[in-house]
Each structure stands twice: as C-alpha cells, then as structure tokens.
Amino acid sequence: MSSKQPRQSKAQRREAARLKAKELREAEERRAHRNAIARRSFIGATGVALAGGLGYLGYLAVNQGKKEFPAAGKGLATEKANQSGVPKQVLADASWTYGDGSQLDTVAASAPILDIYFDYSCSHCAQFEGIHTEEINQLLSDKKITLALHPCKILKQGLDEHGHETPWAWYSMRPRRSP
C-alpha cells in the first residue's frame, strides 16, 4: 500500500501538532471565559432577586398595619366632593350616573354599567358624543344600561422641550432631554 502523498517531515509533523495544541488551548480559554460570564451573571441575578425579596419583606414589615385604600366614603376624593359648590350627585371618583332616562344620580336595576371617560377639551370625545348620543339615550330610556360619566384630563396643554404648545398629555410626560 503506497500513498501518493509524500510523507511529512518531522518538522512538519511537529508544527502540525503545535497548531492543533494551540487551537485546543484557545477553545479551552473560550469555554472557560463563557463559563465565567455565566457564573457571574447567575451570581448577579441571584443577588438582585435576593435584594428585591428582602426589600419587599421590609416594605411589608413597615406597612403591616396600614391600609392601602381608604374605606368607601372616607378618601380624599370624598372629602373634596363634600365641599360646598360640588353637587351632591357627584360620586367620590368625580363621576355621576344616569339610570332612569335623564334622571341624574339614578341606577337601572340589574343593568350593565356603561362607563364613559371623557375630557371636555378633547375633540375625539366630542365626536364620540355626537355619534353615539341617540343610541345611548335610547338605551337609557329603555333602562338597559346605567350610564356612568367620568370626566378626566386626557389632554393637557403645555410646552414641549422646544417651547412649542402641545395638547397631548403623553407628550408632556416624556422625560426631558437635557440641552
């Protein structure tokens, strides 16, 4: 059996063995580096989770006897609504209801509640009212719904970072870029 390729010299075999050993060392170094990164990431994530858990337990310990939400009729909105000048029909969340046709502060028995959140200065809210007024009035007169109106501030007049007026609340809530 003869091969048509000439046999490698001793120097060529030694050089091939050196290259192979070098490739194996580099592969081992890459594997060790990956393992070190994974180990550090795991330790860091564990530390963050542990700190978060301890923080939450501390929060629970500090707020153990406190109630998160005031009882119905005891909150700040109720106090503000009970001031002079605020109609009696306005609920604690600043909404009012219609359940019996155009009768304010009424509820249709066992009827679903249609909650409408609106802004007096929103053109889309005005458009919604124009489109659906007849339909809502019909449902009210048939006592099929209780209408709960919730005024809220959807649009907000303000200035953006360039000093231009903007009517969008979401735009004015964005973080400002420093000049």
N, C-alpha and C positions, 0 to 999 in steps of 0.2 A: 504494500500500500504506500503509494507515494502521493504526496500532495504537490500541487503545482505552485504553491506559495513557498517562498524560501523561509527557512526557519529564522525566527527573530534572534538577534544577538543578545548577549547577556545584558548589555547596557539598555537595549530597547525594552527587555522584559522588566528590568529594574525601574525604568521610567514609567512604564505602564502600571506597575504596582504602586509607585509613588502617587500617580494621578488618581488611581482608584482609592487609595487610602485618604488622599486629600478630599475627594468627593464624599466619602463616608464621614470624615470629620465635620465637614461643612453641613451635611444633612443632620448629624447629631447635634450640632450647635443650633441649627434652626429649630429642631424639635425641642431642645432644652429652652430656647427663647420663648416658643409658643407656650410651653408648659408654665414658665414663669409668669407670663402675661395672664394666662387663665387662672393661675393660683392667686395672683394679686387682685384680679377682678372679682374672684369669688370672695376673698377676704374683705374687699371694699364693699361689695354688695351686702355681705353679712353685717358689716359694721353699720351701714346706712339703715338696714332693716332693724337692727338692734336698737340704734339710736331713735328711730321712729317709734318703735314699740315702747321704749322707755318714756319717750316724750308723750305718747298717748296715755300711758298709765299715769304719768304725772298730771296730765290735763284732767283725767278722770278723778284723781285724788283731790285736786284743787276744786273742781266743780261738782263734787259729790252731792252737796246739799242744795245746789242751785237748780232752779227750773229754767229750761231753755226758753220756753214760751210762756207768756202770762196767760192766766185763765181768761176765758171769753168775757169780754166786757171790762177787763182790767188793764188793758195795754195802753200804750201811748196814743195810738190812733183813736181809741175810745175817749181818752181824756181830751184830745183835741176836738173830736166830734161833739163832745158835750159842752163846748164853749158856746157863748151867745153868738148868734149870727149863722150858725150851722143848722140847717134844717134837721128836725128830729128823725126824718125818714132816712137820712144818710147813715149807712152802716159803718162799723168800725174800720172796715177796709176802704172806706170812701166810696162805696158803691151804693146803688139803690135798685129796687126791684119793682117790676110790674108783673102782676099775675092775672089780674082781672081786668082785661082791656086796658084802659088808660088810667086805672086807679093806681096811684103811687103807693108804695110800701105794702103791696099785696103779693100773695103767693098762690099759684094754682095748685090745688091739692094733687099729689102724686103725678105731677107733670115734670118732665125733664127741665133742667135749667139751661137756658141759652146765655152763656157769659160772653159779653162783648166788651173788649178792651179797646178804648179809643183815645185819641188825642184831638183836642179841639182845633189845633193848628195843622193837622195832618190832612192833606188833600185826598189821600187814599181812603182815609176813614170817612170823609165827607162823601166820596164817591160810593163807598160801600153802603152808606146810609141811603143815598139816592136810589141805588139799585134795589135794595132789599127792604125798604120801608113798608111797602104794601104787603109783602109776604109775611114779614114779622108781625105787622098789625093784624093780619088775618089769623095767624097762629095764636096771638094774644086774645083776640075776641072769641076764638073757639076754645080757649082755655087749654090748649095743647102744650103750651110752654110757660115757664116763668122766665121773664127777661131780667137779667142782672146786668146793669151797665156799670162798667169800671173805667172811670176816667184815669188816664195815666199820661206821663210825659214821654212820648215816643220820640218826638222831635225836640231838638234843643238848639236854640240859637246860640252861636258862639263864634269864636275866631279860631282858625287853624293856625299852624305854626308859621304861616306866611302872612298872617294878619287879615286874611280874607274871611268874610262871613260864611258860615256853614250851618245848614239847618239839621245836620244829621248828628244824633246823639252818639252813635257808634264812632263817628269820626273824631269827635272831641274827646272820646275816652281812650283813643290810641296813645301810646307813650310818645312823648315829645322827643324829637331828635335835638341833641344839643348842637348849637351853631359852630 
